Amino acid sequence: MANKVYFGSAKQYQLKAEETLPAKLDLILDKLAIRDRVKNEIVAIKMHLGGNVGYSTIHPVFVRKVVKAVKDGGGKPFVTDTTRSAISAAERGYSTETLGCPVYPISGLQEKYFYTFQKVYRNIQEWKMGGFIHDATFLIDFAHVKGHPSCSYGGAIKNLALGGFIGETRANIHDVVHFEPYWFPEQCSDRKTMQKIIDSCPMQALVFDKKDSHKLHLHFEPCNQCFECLKVAPDGALKLSPELFASFQVACAIAAGLVLSTFRPEKRVFINLINNVTPVCDCFGFTGMPILPDIGILGSDDIVAIEQASLDLLKPHKILAENLPGEMRYQPRVKGHPLQKIHGVYKDPYIVVQELEKLGFGSRKYELVDVYPVKRPKEFKSAYIPADER
């Protein structure tokens, strides 16, 4: 049986407040029965609060509605994120006064409050989860959907996978891509040839390794798998495989699963806001131009279903290539999700969804339920008349 994903479109037909996204969020919260489920619960509202001068994170208007629903139901809400984002959150409009609840760093002011989980994956043996999210009894994962340079997409899963842990674990998750070798110095020892390989990369993703000048180091985030480097590298010297890039997403699925395992299934709610879809993560500390259209807002009890639905809703749309930063390269011939056309074919955003499903935390089968279908009235006369028709 498919799990329900409630959806409110960013589109509106009439100029009425009830057709806007905040009003549709109210309808979604009702469908999810938030008020009936949170009595006496300590509710962690996990968000990404951004940094520096970023302004495309979730607007406080939306957050306050979630907070109010929790308080109406007798729950005790707090908003939480990584230490750096949480302690500067007020600079971007997130405060007790604007949200209606406190904002806490997920692992304390000095990242010393965490719980350690033992699970071996590549270079990671220990996963240090923030104490504030661990101690909560109810989870609302409220995510802003955007692009991401490591996996092309960031939504509900990434919000928990990276934002639910201390900096040490986040760094380890990013480093899983370097666990297996991709440069084989015995196949290329000539520095001039190595320099040609470096120069061939239009994204400047390849550099000499700081620790070993006989090796090349690949910055996976800017690499968009144009494979220009492979045209220059001697056979067998450089290996770029889909599995290498996918390891980051496997690690994210494991991390998200650890957070989810601390809450019973009925104590989990997921909300994705798909607007201001920027090409990279909010943690960059600034906001660029949107590269996909606003889609709307979704809510579900199933994290896998809501992520699958979010990606599916974005998939038919074209990248607004003219809005990309000049240093990013648009590859229209790349097949797959539109976000792969800027971040690379090996950064398939569906991988992390599939991996979390394998771990037993949801299903990719879903039923999309529109909470406020936009229908054009049969006899509608617009009050606005264009100047050239007057």
Kinemage of the C-alpha trace (Angstrom):
@kinemage 1
@onewidth
@group {chain A} dominant
@subgroup {mainchain}
@vectorlist {calphas} color= white
{ca met a 1} P 0.000 0.000 0.000
{ca ala a 2} L 1.365 3.404 -1.013
{ca asn a 3} L 1.968 5.954 1.727
{ca lys a 4} L 0.265 9.314 1.406
{ca val a 5} L 2.234 12.433 0.614
{ca tyr a 6} L 0.158 15.573 1.068
{ca phe a 7} L 0.916 18.327 -1.405
{ca gly a 8} L 0.177 22.021 -1.691
{ca ser a 9} L 1.104 23.609 -5.007
{ca ala a 10} L 2.999 26.882 -5.186
{ca lys a 11} L 0.569 27.849 -7.934
{ca gln a 12} L -2.535 29.845 -7.220
{ca tyr a 13} L -5.301 30.978 -9.499
{ca gln a 14} L -7.142 33.511 -7.426
{ca leu a 15} L -5.576 36.326 -5.440
{ca lys a 16} L -6.626 34.907 -2.102
{ca ala a 17} L -4.565 34.104 0.975
{ca glu a 18} L -6.018 30.608 1.249
{ca glu a 19} L -4.367 29.694 -2.061
{ca thr a 20} L -0.863 30.571 -0.858
{ca leu a 21} L 1.722 28.164 0.555
{ca pro a 22} L 1.423 29.088 4.257
{ca ala a 23} L -2.314 28.377 4.105
{ca lys a 24} L -1.676 25.078 2.335
{ca leu a 25} L 0.823 24.193 5.053
{ca asp a 26} L -2.020 24.576 7.566
{ca leu a 27} L -4.051 22.062 5.570
{ca ile a 28} L -1.124 19.648 5.460
{ca leu a 29} L -0.608 19.933 9.221
{ca asp a 30} L -4.282 19.082 9.671
{ca lys a 31} L -3.973 16.065 7.369
{ca leu a 32} L -0.964 14.874 9.357
{ca ala a 33} L -2.967 15.315 12.587
{ca ile a 34} L -0.064 17.060 14.289
{ca arg a 35} L -2.182 18.487 17.102
{ca asp a 36} L -3.568 15.064 17.960
{ca arg a 37} L -0.142 13.418 18.130
{ca val a 38} L 2.127 15.688 20.145
{ca lys a 39} L 0.558 16.013 23.596
{ca asn a 40} L 3.309 16.053 26.238
{ca glu a 41} L 5.912 15.285 23.569
{ca ile a 42} L 9.286 17.043 23.387
{ca val a 43} L 9.243 17.959 19.713
{ca ala a 44} L 12.480 18.576 17.813
{ca ile a 45} L 11.823 20.611 14.672
{ca lys a 46} L 14.973 19.837 12.688
{ca met a 47} L 15.738 22.500 10.115
{ca his a 48} L 18.641 23.910 8.209
{ca leu a 49} L 18.998 27.457 9.483
{ca gly a 50} L 21.640 28.447 6.945
{ca gly a 51} L 24.518 30.795 7.602
{ca asn a 52} L 26.059 34.183 6.960
{ca val a 53} L 23.929 36.127 4.420
{ca gly a 54} L 21.800 33.225 3.166
{ca tyr a 55} L 18.139 34.142 2.863
{ca ser a 56} L 16.617 31.241 0.915
{ca thr a 57} L 16.077 28.963 3.884
{ca ile a 58} L 12.541 28.358 5.168
{ca his a 59} L 10.834 31.634 6.045
{ca pro a 60} L 9.867 32.049 9.738
{ca val a 61} L 6.211 32.390 8.689
{ca phe a 62} L 6.156 28.677 7.833
{ca val a 63} L 8.083 27.634 10.925
{ca arg a 64} L 5.787 29.547 13.244
{ca lys a 65} L 2.785 27.688 11.851
{ca val a 66} L 4.412 24.346 12.652
{ca val a 67} L 5.372 25.565 16.121
{ca lys a 68} L 1.826 26.793 16.772
{ca ala a 69} L 0.316 23.466 15.733
{ca val a 70} L 2.625 21.653 18.148
{ca lys a 71} L 1.830 24.033 21.007
{ca asp a 72} L -1.895 23.843 20.253
{ca gly a 73} L -1.635 20.079 20.678
{ca gly a 74} L 0.132 20.322 24.008
{ca gly a 75} L 3.635 19.582 22.736
{ca lys a 76} L 6.872 21.302 23.713
{ca pro a 77} L 8.634 22.371 20.497
{ca phe a 78} L 12.144 23.602 19.826
{ca val a 79} L 13.974 24.278 16.566
{ca thr a 80} L 17.426 22.748 16.210
{ca asp a 81} L 20.353 22.650 13.807
{ca thr a 82} L 24.122 22.460 13.831
{ca thr a 83} L 25.970 24.668 16.309
{ca arg a 84} L 27.258 27.240 13.837
{ca ser a 85} L 23.875 27.710 12.172
{ca ala a 86} L 21.901 27.750 15.423
{ca ile a 87} L 23.987 30.312 17.284
{ca ser a 88} L 23.759 32.775 14.396
{ca ala a 89} L 20.139 31.966 13.490
{ca ala a 90} L 18.734 35.239 14.822
{ca glu a 91} L 20.752 37.096 12.184
{ca arg a 92} L 18.526 35.429 9.579
{ca gly a 93} L 15.233 35.913 11.426
{ca tyr a 94} L 15.058 32.750 13.533
{ca ser a 95} L 14.516 33.620 17.179
{ca thr a 96} L 12.188 32.691 20.028
{ca glu a 97} L 10.183 35.830 19.300
{ca thr a 98} L 9.683 35.133 15.597
{ca leu a 99} L 9.203 31.363 15.819
{ca gly a 100} L 7.381 31.007 19.129
{ca cys a 101} L 9.878 28.481 20.529
{ca pro a 102} L 13.591 28.323 21.388
{ca val a 103} L 16.412 27.518 18.972
{ca tyr a 104} L 19.004 25.053 20.282
{ca pro a 105} L 22.363 23.920 18.845
{ca ile a 106} L 21.910 20.221 18.193
{ca ser a 107} L 25.009 19.238 20.181
{ca gly a 108} L 25.414 22.201 22.511
{ca leu a 109} L 27.420 25.395 22.191
{ca gln a 110} L 30.758 23.561 22.026
{ca glu a 111} L 29.583 20.375 20.271
{ca lys a 112} L 30.234 18.340 23.404
{ca tyr a 113} L 26.718 16.993 23.901
{ca phe a 114} L 26.287 13.936 21.700
{ca tyr a 115} L 25.602 10.207 21.689
{ca thr a 116} L 27.968 7.783 19.954
{ca phe a 117} L 26.746 5.005 17.676
{ca gln a 118} L 29.004 2.208 16.454
{ca lys a 119} L 28.601 1.252 12.794
{ca val a 120} L 31.406 0.617 10.320
{ca tyr a 121} L 31.185 2.061 6.823
{ca arg a 122} L 34.378 2.834 4.914
{ca asn a 123} L 36.344 5.354 7.040
{ca ile a 124} L 33.608 5.739 9.666
{ca gln a 125} L 33.448 3.634 12.812
{ca glu a 126} L 31.626 6.046 15.122
{ca trp a 127} L 28.710 8.347 14.442
{ca lys a 128} L 28.227 11.151 16.971
{ca met a 129} L 24.592 12.273 17.030
{ca gly a 130} L 23.534 15.595 18.538
{ca gly a 131} L 22.108 15.178 22.026
{ca phe a 132} L 19.176 17.531 21.550
{ca ile a 133} L 17.687 15.590 18.655
{ca his a 134} L 18.451 12.287 20.377
{ca asp a 135} L 16.650 13.317 23.570
{ca ala a 136} L 13.479 14.549 21.840
{ca thr a 137} L 10.456 12.249 21.852
{ca phe a 138} L 8.914 13.460 18.575
{ca leu a 139} L 10.584 14.528 15.324
{ca ile a 140} L 9.431 17.025 12.726
{ca asp a 141} L 11.954 17.101 9.890
{ca phe a 142} L 11.263 20.430 8.146
{ca ala a 143} L 13.535 20.659 5.107
{ca his a 144} L 14.224 23.217 2.406
{ca val a 145} L 14.773 21.447 -0.922
{ca lys a 146} L 17.777 22.617 -2.930
{ca gly a 147} L 20.730 21.389 -4.933
{ca his a 148} L 23.813 19.887 -3.304
{ca pro a 149} L 27.339 19.608 -4.747
{ca ser a 150} L 28.053 16.173 -3.234
{ca cys a 151} L 24.899 14.369 -4.341
{ca ser a 152} L 22.980 16.941 -6.463
{ca tyr a 153} L 19.979 17.128 -4.068
{ca gly a 154} L 19.337 18.070 -0.473
{ca gly a 155} L 16.018 17.512 1.291
{ca ala a 156} L 14.617 15.679 4.296
{ca ile a 157} L 17.262 12.936 4.368
{ca lys a 158} L 20.249 15.260 4.163
{ca asn a 159} L 18.668 17.491 6.805
{ca leu a 160} L 19.022 14.596 9.270
{ca ala a 161} L 22.094 12.878 7.845
{ca leu a 162} L 24.405 15.870 8.074
{ca gly a 163} L 22.499 18.225 10.352
{ca gly a 164} L 21.874 15.589 13.015
{ca phe a 165} L 25.544 15.004 13.855
{ca ile a 166} L 28.559 16.910 15.144
{ca gly a 167} L 31.138 18.383 12.788
{ca glu a 168} L 33.520 15.446 13.135
{ca thr a 169} L 30.926 13.004 11.811
{ca arg a 170} L 29.812 15.371 9.061
{ca ala a 171} L 33.417 15.613 7.886
{ca asn a 172} L 33.765 11.838 7.938
{ca ile a 173} L 30.609 11.464 5.842
{ca his a 174} L 32.059 13.795 3.219
{ca asp a 175} L 35.356 11.913 3.271
{ca val a 176} L 33.936 8.472 2.446
{ca val a 177} L 34.557 9.254 -1.231
{ca his a 178} L 38.303 9.202 -0.548
{ca phe a 179} L 38.312 5.820 1.195
{ca glu a 180} L 39.094 3.834 -1.949
{ca pro a 181} L 41.871 4.938 -4.328
{ca tyr a 182} L 40.984 6.679 -7.559
{ca trp a 183} L 44.513 7.799 -8.489
{ca phe a 184} L 47.121 5.150 -9.290
{ca pro a 185} L 50.593 6.777 -9.347
{ca glu a 186} L 52.310 3.697 -10.760
{ca gln a 187} L 50.417 4.373 -14.009
{ca cys a 188} L 51.520 7.998 -14.215
{ca ser a 189} L 54.637 9.347 -12.510
{ca asp a 190} L 55.346 12.218 -14.901
{ca arg a 191} L 54.482 15.573 -13.300
{ca lys a 192} L 54.013 17.281 -16.661
{ca thr a 193} L 51.336 14.750 -17.563
{ca met a 194} L 49.784 15.156 -14.124
{ca gln a 195} L 49.682 18.914 -14.664
{ca lys a 196} L 47.957 18.396 -18.028
{ca ile a 197} L 45.316 16.286 -16.261
{ca ile a 198} L 44.809 19.056 -13.718
{ca asp a 199} L 44.569 21.700 -16.446
{ca ser a 200} L 42.012 19.634 -18.377
{ca cys a 201} L 39.382 20.005 -15.636
{ca pro a 202} L 37.106 22.999 -16.358
{ca met a 203} L 35.838 22.884 -12.748
{ca gln a 204} L 39.333 22.975 -11.181
{ca ala a 205} L 38.384 19.870 -9.220
{ca leu a 206} L 41.783 18.151 -9.561
{ca val a 207} L 44.899 19.277 -7.682
{ca phe a 208} L 48.185 17.815 -6.494
{ca asp a 209} L 47.732 15.977 -3.213
{ca lys a 210} L 49.093 18.057 -0.305
{ca lys a 211} L 50.480 14.984 1.465
{ca asp a 212} L 51.932 13.190 -1.546
{ca ser a 213} L 53.030 15.094 -4.635
{ca his a 214} L 52.978 11.852 -6.646
{ca lys a 215} L 49.203 11.706 -6.294
{ca leu a 216} L 46.275 13.762 -7.508
{ca his a 217} L 43.448 14.770 -5.203
{ca leu a 218} L 39.880 15.102 -6.491
{ca his a 219} L 37.505 17.631 -4.971
{ca phe a 220} L 34.279 15.708 -5.438
{ca glu a 221} L 31.940 18.642 -4.856
{ca pro a 222} L 32.784 20.718 -7.964
{ca cys a 223} L 33.387 17.629 -10.137
{ca asn a 224} L 30.484 17.283 -12.579
{ca gln a 225} L 31.867 14.194 -14.340
{ca cys a 226} L 32.513 15.826 -17.681
{ca phe a 227} L 35.350 13.262 -17.984
{ca glu a 228} L 37.711 15.671 -19.736
{ca cys a 229} L 40.402 14.469 -17.327
{ca leu a 230} L 40.051 10.874 -18.502
{ca lys a 231} L 40.826 11.962 -22.055
{ca val a 232} L 44.250 13.157 -20.887
{ca ala a 233} L 45.130 10.645 -18.165
{ca pro a 234} L 47.078 7.495 -19.144
{ca asp a 235} L 45.038 4.300 -19.056
{ca gly a 236} L 44.501 3.106 -15.501
{ca ala a 237} L 45.889 6.236 -13.818
{ca leu a 238} L 42.563 7.791 -12.848
{ca lys a 239} L 39.327 5.983 -12.047
{ca leu a 240} L 35.968 7.741 -11.727
{ca ser a 241} L 33.262 5.214 -10.956
{ca pro a 242} L 29.564 5.616 -10.070
{ca glu a 243} L 30.175 3.627 -6.854
{ca leu a 244} L 32.798 6.131 -5.743
{ca phe a 245} L 30.358 9.038 -5.968
{ca ala a 246} L 27.458 6.997 -4.552
{ca ser a 247} L 29.337 6.244 -1.315
{ca phe a 248} L 28.473 9.705 0.049
{ca gln a 249} L 24.781 8.962 -0.373
{ca val a 250} L 25.105 5.536 1.220
{ca ala a 251} L 26.714 7.208 4.239
{ca cys a 252} L 23.894 9.773 4.349
{ca ala a 253} L 21.297 6.989 4.337
{ca ile a 254} L 23.059 5.273 7.238
{ca ala a 255} L 23.254 8.531 9.197
{ca ala a 256} L 19.608 9.420 8.584
{ca gly a 257} L 18.620 5.894 9.593
{ca leu a 258} L 20.446 6.271 12.902
{ca val a 259} L 18.506 9.448 13.700
{ca leu a 260} L 15.204 7.869 12.676
{ca ser a 261} L 15.903 4.804 14.808
{ca thr a 262} L 15.714 6.943 17.945
{ca phe a 263} L 12.030 7.727 17.230
{ca arg a 264} L 9.138 5.305 16.875
{ca pro a 265} L 7.554 5.419 13.388
{ca glu a 266} L 4.415 7.180 14.643
{ca lys a 267} L 6.609 9.879 16.192
{ca arg a 268} L 8.090 11.059 12.889
{ca val a 269} L 6.769 13.728 10.503
{ca phe a 270} L 8.432 15.114 7.393
{ca ile a 271} L 7.783 18.387 5.574
{ca asn a 272} L 9.587 19.512 2.412
{ca leu a 273} L 9.355 23.064 1.096
{ca ile a 274} L 10.315 23.253 -2.576
{ca asn a 275} L 10.898 26.912 -3.316
{ca asn a 276} L 13.979 29.021 -3.977
{ca val a 277} L 15.716 25.891 -5.268
{ca thr a 278} L 19.324 27.074 -5.356
{ca pro a 279} L 22.120 25.052 -7.014
{ca val a 280} L 24.045 24.367 -3.797
{ca cys a 281} L 23.377 23.777 -0.108
{ca asp a 282} L 22.225 26.498 2.295
{ca cys a 283} L 25.385 25.875 4.350
{ca phe a 284} L 27.379 27.845 1.766
{ca gly a 285} L 26.209 30.920 3.657
{ca phe a 286} L 24.719 32.852 0.756
{ca thr a 287} L 21.769 32.667 -1.609
{ca gly a 288} L 22.093 32.377 -5.370
{ca met a 289} L 19.412 32.601 -8.012
{ca pro a 290} L 16.881 29.742 -8.201
{ca ile a 291} L 17.640 27.147 -10.869
{ca leu a 292} L 14.299 25.293 -10.816
{ca pro a 293} L 10.739 26.633 -10.462
{ca asp a 294} L 8.913 26.769 -7.135
{ca ile a 295} L 6.883 23.571 -6.764
{ca gly a 296} L 5.154 23.799 -3.399
{ca ile a 297} L 5.092 22.111 -0.021
{ca leu a 298} L 4.760 18.439 0.916
{ca gly a 299} L 4.095 16.535 4.127
{ca ser a 300} L 4.189 12.851 5.022
{ca asp a 301} L 4.907 10.332 7.772
{ca asp a 302} L 7.256 8.522 5.372
{ca ile a 303} L 10.647 10.135 4.683
{ca val a 304} L 11.358 7.885 1.698
{ca ala a 305} L 7.987 8.638 0.092
{ca ile a 306} L 8.258 12.407 0.539
{ca glu a 307} L 11.772 12.482 -0.919
{ca gln a 308} L 10.734 10.343 -3.883
{ca ala a 309} L 7.729 12.610 -4.487
{ca ser a 310} L 9.819 15.783 -4.192
{ca leu a 311} L 12.330 14.527 -6.748
{ca asp a 312} L 9.563 13.332 -9.070
{ca leu a 313} L 7.855 16.740 -8.957
{ca leu a 314} L 11.095 18.475 -9.911
{ca lys a 315} L 12.070 15.976 -12.610
{ca pro a 316} L 9.918 17.258 -15.534
{ca his a 317} L 11.328 20.783 -15.262
{ca lys a 318} L 14.310 22.284 -17.022
{ca ile a 319} L 17.245 23.885 -15.261
{ca leu a 320} L 17.154 27.679 -15.514
{ca ala a 321} L 20.647 27.684 -16.974
{ca glu a 322} L 20.774 31.467 -17.221
{ca asn a 323} L 20.541 31.623 -13.405
{ca leu a 324} L 23.557 29.407 -12.767
{ca pro a 325} L 26.725 30.986 -11.359
{ca gly a 326} L 29.259 31.547 -14.125
{ca glu a 327} L 31.690 28.939 -12.766
{ca met a 328} L 29.088 26.157 -12.862
{ca arg a 329} L 28.737 24.145 -16.046
{ca tyr a 330} L 25.365 23.102 -17.480
{ca gln a 331} L 25.399 19.755 -19.291
{ca pro a 332} L 22.080 19.472 -21.164
{ca arg a 333} L 22.959 16.110 -22.724
{ca val a 334} L 23.306 14.366 -19.367
{ca lys a 335} L 20.402 11.977 -18.845
{ca gly a 336} L 18.527 11.662 -15.582
{ca his a 337} L 17.245 14.195 -13.089
{ca pro a 338} L 17.695 17.887 -13.997
{ca leu a 339} L 19.997 18.375 -10.990
{ca gln a 340} L 22.382 15.839 -12.524
{ca lys a 341} L 22.791 18.169 -15.479
{ca ile a 342} L 24.708 20.597 -13.272
{ca his a 343} L 26.248 18.280 -10.645
{ca gly a 344} L 27.003 15.261 -12.826
{ca val a 345} L 25.570 11.993 -14.044
{ca tyr a 346} L 27.097 9.989 -11.168
{ca lys a 347} L 25.367 12.180 -8.588
{ca asp a 348} L 21.975 10.536 -8.989
{ca pro a 349} L 19.682 12.085 -6.332
{ca tyr a 350} L 17.527 8.960 -6.124
{ca ile a 351} L 20.372 6.828 -4.710
{ca val a 352} L 20.009 8.025 -1.127
{ca val a 353} L 16.242 7.432 -1.299
{ca gln a 354} L 16.784 3.886 -2.525
{ca glu a 355} L 19.404 3.231 0.154
{ca leu a 356} L 17.172 4.431 2.983
{ca glu a 357} L 14.361 2.259 1.659
{ca lys a 358} L 16.723 -0.729 1.758
{ca leu a 359} L 17.377 0.040 5.428
{ca gly a 360} L 13.649 -0.266 6.111
{ca phe a 361} L 12.730 3.356 6.818
{ca gly a 362} L 10.004 3.840 4.231
{ca ser a 363} L 8.764 3.101 0.744
{ca arg a 364} L 9.232 4.851 -2.591
{ca lys a 365} L 5.632 4.019 -3.467
{ca tyr a 366} L 3.421 6.962 -2.646
{ca glu a 367} L 0.041 8.526 -3.278
{ca leu a 368} L 0.202 12.267 -3.893
{ca val a 369} L -2.794 14.007 -2.313
{ca asp a 370} L -3.340 17.626 -3.328
{ca val a 371} L -4.775 19.454 -0.306
{ca tyr a 372} L -5.973 22.425 -2.373
{ca pro a 373} L -6.348 21.619 -6.069
{ca val a 374} L -6.120 24.733 -8.214
{ca lys a 375} L -9.086 24.758 -10.576
{ca arg a 376} L -10.029 27.510 -12.957
{ca pro a 377} L -13.645 28.581 -12.474
{ca lys a 378} L -15.755 27.944 -15.577
{ca glu a 379} L -16.792 31.566 -15.825
{ca phe a 380} L -13.878 33.567 -14.516
{ca lys a 381} L -13.349 37.189 -15.440
{ca ser a 382} L -10.004 38.629 -14.445
{ca ala a 383} L -10.079 41.992 -12.695
{ca tyr a 384} L -6.815 42.850 -14.412
{ca ile a 385} L -6.916 44.030 -18.008
{ca pro a 386} L -3.540 44.398 -19.780
{ca ala a 387} L -2.773 47.910 -20.959
{ca asp a 388} L -2.743 46.943 -24.636
{ca glu a 389} L -6.275 45.514 -24.332
{ca arg a 390} L -7.896 48.481 -22.609
